[in-house]
């Protein structure tokens, strides 16, 4: 390789124009109109400083605080470009994309969990609706497990999905209905079918115990759990293809067959009656008490596995009280996750295409604070979503809702929900709430100031836009947060608007 020092110098005339070396000296390969500045590897001719290889300069990675002292022209790394576009970076103007499943596939996160936190009215559901729209457009099924307001009904219908409305006189869900898992059993055989039957039994028993805990406001005893398990088994043996109901369970316990008396360790019918007296009243309340009319009869509208989106509207149930709403959310969660498990089992048997799901769990804490022990049931449902090809978006207003849970054990498990979510999205939050968030997701000083600035308007001017409307900070682990501002386009203005009822009432009054 010729040394760069062998390059002939460029001579200048008195007029200031450069004169290159004579073409005869450099050879015919020299271009007629060659520039004075050589290319990166030198001129490809004798004595032209040609280099066969140019070693790349070393690269160093550090924070902007450290690098700015060495080189002032630094910028952060690019924003994620995989997933659904959710807005532009507030500092750089780049498009930011967000999708828990897409980020997991790209290796950006280690689990497909997303936790959305923010004050009412800052646009939490708007962000999630944008993500639902993007998920459906890319082939992911969206399931809204318990729409309490409802916020997602209009969007689901617009996307061609299925809306199930739970309430007295409306649609019903049988807590003991195997749902899609029961349908999957018809296509399975051998050890796989036996494993699926045990899974169906486990889910039925777990949900029945959770509902009894909710009605009683305390945990059921070990003896009662054994009796409920034997009752579910007995109903399956009597008719394998009929889905049992809570009323059927109560009827079998009141009948008191020998199998149940043996399970209860009761020698006489009178002893058995004393053993199951409290459990019978609890089941009677589920069938005929405050929860009657919604969960005491067969399912009236099964979930459509082929629907691009499914929304279970429980807003009518919410008006009847917190206990009924909690029961509705527990039943909807169990039914929805059973659908995902059934599709995954059929895909493993190559009996159905493999699908991915995005589950939205809004107003999460309203279901968890119904009674002690319900957090454990919810935790068992969502813990293995990664293996099922399912992303989860959990939404709440404040981590202070954890304090409403009954026991410290429940509060610790509920905090685990947030800690296991790889993505945390924050809207406008006050300083006191940010102190709680920092215990789970570390925030820098500027990030805390930014989120706090979105929490309250600085003017009393009527009609002024809230400073935090449509602004979010996306955090993943120890990385710097991504401040995003979402702008609605086209039909989104009508589909994502959660204040339509208030504005419509205001228009009528005018």
ChimeraX attribute file (.defattr): number of C-alpha atoms within 10 A of each C-alpha:
attribute: neighborCount
match mode: 1-to-1
recipient: residues
	/A:1	8
	/A:2	13
	/A:3	11
	/A:4	13
	/A:5	10
	/A:6	11
	/A:7	15
	/A:8	13
	/A:9	10
	/A:10	11
	/A:11	12
	/A:12	11
	/A:13	8
	/A:14	7
	/A:15	6
	/A:16	8
	/A:17	9
	/A:18	12
	/A:19	12
	/A:20	15
	/A:21	12
	/A:22	9
	/A:23	12
	/A:24	8
	/A:25	10
	/A:26	15
	/A:27	12
	/A:28	10
	/A:29	11
	/A:30	17
	/A:31	10
	/A:32	8
	/A:33	6
	/A:34	10
	/A:35	9
	/A:36	10
	/A:37	9
	/A:38	13
	/A:39	11
	/A:40	10
	/A:41	13
	/A:42	16
	/A:43	19
	/A:44	15
	/A:45	13
	/A:46	15
	/A:47	18
	/A:48	20
	/A:49	22
	/A:50	20
	/A:51	15
	/A:52	10
	/A:53	8
	/A:54	8
	/A:55	5
	/A:56	6
	/A:57	6
	/A:58	5
	/A:59	5
	/A:60	6
	/A:61	7
	/A:62	8
	/A:63	10
	/A:64	14
	/A:65	8
	/A:66	10
	/A:67	15
	/A:68	13
	/A:69	9
	/A:70	9
	/A:71	9
	/A:72	9
	/A:73	9
	/A:74	11
	/A:75	11
	/A:76	9
	/A:77	6
	/A:78	11
	/A:79	15
	/A:80	17
	/A:81	14
	/A:82	17
	/A:83	19
	/A:84	21
	/A:85	17
	/A:86	24
	/A:87	23
	/A:88	20
	/A:89	20
	/A:90	17
	/A:91	9
	/A:92	12
	/A:93	11
	/A:94	15
	/A:95	19
	/A:96	24
	/A:97	20
	/A:98	23
	/A:99	26
	/A:100	28
	/A:101	26
	/A:102	19
	/A:103	21
	/A:104	17
	/A:105	14
	/A:106	13
	/A:107	10
	/A:108	14
	/A:109	18
	/A:110	17
	/A:111	23
	/A:112	24
	/A:113	29
	/A:114	27
	/A:115	22
	/A:116	25
	/A:117	23
	/A:118	25
	/A:119	20
	/A:120	15
	/A:121	16
	/A:122	24
	/A:123	22
	/A:124	25
	/A:125	19
	/A:126	24
	/A:127	23
	/A:128	21
	/A:129	20
	/A:130	21
	/A:131	23
	/A:132	26
	/A:133	19
	/A:134	20
	/A:135	24
	/A:136	20
	/A:137	13
	/A:138	10
	/A:139	12
	/A:140	21
	/A:141	22
	/A:142	27
	/A:143	27
	/A:144	25
	/A:145	25
	/A:146	30
	/A:147	23
	/A:148	20
	/A:149	16
	/A:150	16
	/A:151	22
	/A:152	26
	/A:153	21
	/A:154	16
	/A:155	20
	/A:156	26
	/A:157	14
	/A:158	14
	/A:159	16
	/A:160	13
	/A:161	21
	/A:162	21
	/A:163	22
	/A:164	21
	/A:165	23
	/A:166	24
	/A:167	25
	/A:168	15
	/A:169	9
	/A:170	13
	/A:171	19
	/A:172	22
	/A:173	25
	/A:174	22
	/A:175	30
	/A:176	28
	/A:177	24
	/A:178	25
	/A:179	22
	/A:180	21
	/A:181	23
	/A:182	20
	/A:183	14
	/A:184	21
	/A:185	20
	/A:186	10
	/A:187	11
	/A:188	16
	/A:189	11
	/A:190	7
	/A:191	9
	/A:192	12
	/A:193	16
	/A:194	13
	/A:195	13
	/A:196	20
	/A:197	17
	/A:198	11
	/A:199	16
	/A:200	20
	/A:201	17
	/A:202	14
	/A:203	20
	/A:204	21
	/A:205	22
	/A:206	18
	/A:207	22
	/A:208	23
	/A:209	21
	/A:210	27
	/A:211	26
	/A:212	22
	/A:213	19
	/A:214	27
	/A:215	22
	/A:216	17
	/A:217	15
	/A:218	13
	/A:219	16
	/A:220	17
	/A:221	10
	/A:222	9
	/A:223	13
	/A:224	18
	/A:225	17
	/A:226	14
	/A:227	21
	/A:228	22
	/A:229	19
	/A:230	19
	/A:231	24
	/A:232	22
	/A:233	14
	/A:234	17
	/A:235	17
	/A:236	16
	/A:237	10
	/A:238	9
	/A:239	10
	/A:240	12
	/A:241	11
	/A:242	13
	/A:243	19
	/A:244	22
	/A:245	21
	/A:246	20
	/A:247	16
	/A:248	17
	/A:249	22
	/A:250	20
	/A:251	15
	/A:252	15
	/A:253	22
	/A:254	14
	/A:255	12
	/A:256	16
	/A:257	14
	/A:258	13
	/A:259	12
	/A:260	21
	/A:261	20
	/A:262	15
	/A:263	17
	/A:264	20
	/A:265	12
	/A:266	16
	/A:267	11
	/A:268	11
	/A:269	14
	/A:270	9
	/A:271	13
	/A:272	21
	/A:273	19
	/A:274	11
	/A:275	18
	/A:276	19
	/A:277	12
	/A:278	14
	/A:279	22
	/A:280	18
	/A:281	16
	/A:282	20
	/A:283	22
	/A:284	19
	/A:285	16
	/A:286	25
	/A:287	22
	/A:288	13
	/A:289	13
	/A:290	14
	/A:291	24
	/A:292	16
	/A:293	19
	/A:294	25
	/A:295	27
	/A:296	22
	/A:297	21
	/A:298	18
	/A:299	19
	/A:300	13
	/A:301	14
	/A:302	15
	/A:303	20
	/A:304	14
	/A:305	15
	/A:306	10
	/A:307	17
	/A:308	20
	/A:309	28
	/A:310	27
	/A:311	27
	/A:312	27
	/A:313	26
	/A:314	24
	/A:315	19
	/A:316	17
	/A:317	23
	/A:318	19
	/A:319	13
	/A:320	14
	/A:321	12
	/A:322	15
	/A:323	21
	/A:324	24
	/A:325	24
	/A:326	25
	/A:327	25
	/A:328	31
	/A:329	26
	/A:330	24
	/A:331	23
	/A:332	23
	/A:333	22
	/A:334	25
	/A:335	25
	/A:336	22
	/A:337	21
	/A:338	22
	/A:339	22
	/A:340	22
	/A:341	20
	/A:342	23
	/A:343	22
	/A:344	23
	/A:345	22
	/A:346	19
	/A:347	14
	/A:348	12
	/A:349	13
	/A:350	10
	/A:351	14
	/A:352	14
	/A:353	12
	/A:354	14
	/A:355	15
	/A:356	19
	/A:357	23
	/A:358	25
	/A:359	27
	/A:360	23
	/A:361	20
	/A:362	25
	/A:363	17
	/A:364	19
	/A:365	22
	/A:366	17
	/A:367	22
	/A:368	27
	/A:369	24
	/A:370	24
	/A:371	24
	/A:372	19
	/A:373	22
	/A:374	24
	/A:375	23
	/A:376	15
	/A:377	16
	/A:378	21
	/A:379	14
	/A:380	10
	/A:381	15
	/A:382	18
	/A:383	12
	/A:384	12
	/A:385	19
	/A:386	16
	/A:387	9
	/A:388	18
	/A:389	18
	/A:390	26
	/A:391	24
	/A:392	23
	/A:393	22
	/A:394	21
	/A:395	21
	/A:396	20
	/A:397	20
	/A:398	18
	/A:399	17
	/A:400	13
	/A:401	16
	/A:402	19
	/A:403	12
	/A:404	14
	/A:405	23
	/A:406	16
	/A:407	14
	/A:408	11
	/A:409	13
	/A:410	22
	/A:411	18
	/A:412	13
	/A:413	16
	/A:414	22
	/A:415	14
	/A:416	13
	/A:417	18
	/A:418	20
	/A:419	17
	/A:420	16
	/A:421	22
	/A:422	21
	/A:423	26
	/A:424	24
	/A:425	21
	/A:426	24
	/A:427	28
	/A:428	30
	/A:429	26
	/A:430	17
	/A:431	15
	/A:432	10
	/A:433	18
	/A:434	21
	/A:435	14
	/A:436	13
	/A:437	21
	/A:438	12
	/A:439	11
	/A:440	15
	/A:441	18
	/A:442	19
	/A:443	20
	/A:444	12
	/A:445	8
	/A:446	9
	/A:447	17
	/A:448	19
	/A:449	15
	/A:450	18
	/A:451	22
	/A:452	19
	/A:453	17
	/A:454	23
	/A:455	21
	/A:456	15
	/A:457	13
	/A:458	11
	/A:459	10
	/A:460	7
	/A:461	8
	/A:462	6
	/A:463	6
	/A:464	10
	/A:465	10
	/A:466	16
	/A:467	16
	/A:468	24
	/A:469	19
	/A:470	22
	/A:471	26
	/A:472	32
	/A:473	22
	/A:474	21
	/A:475	22
	/A:476	19
	/A:477	16
	/A:478	10
	/A:479	10
	/A:480	15
	/A:481	19
	/A:482	20
	/A:483	23
	/A:484	23
	/A:485	20
	/A:486	21
	/A:487	14
	/A:488	15
	/A:489	8
	/A:490	7
	/A:491	9
	/A:492	15
	/A:493	12
	/A:494	14
	/A:495	19
	/A:496	21
	/A:497	14
	/A:498	18
	/A:499	11
	/A:500	12
	/A:501	10
	/A:502	9
	/A:503	11
	/A:504	11
	/A:505	10
	/A:506	10
	/A:507	9
	/A:508	7
	/A:509	7
	/A:510	6
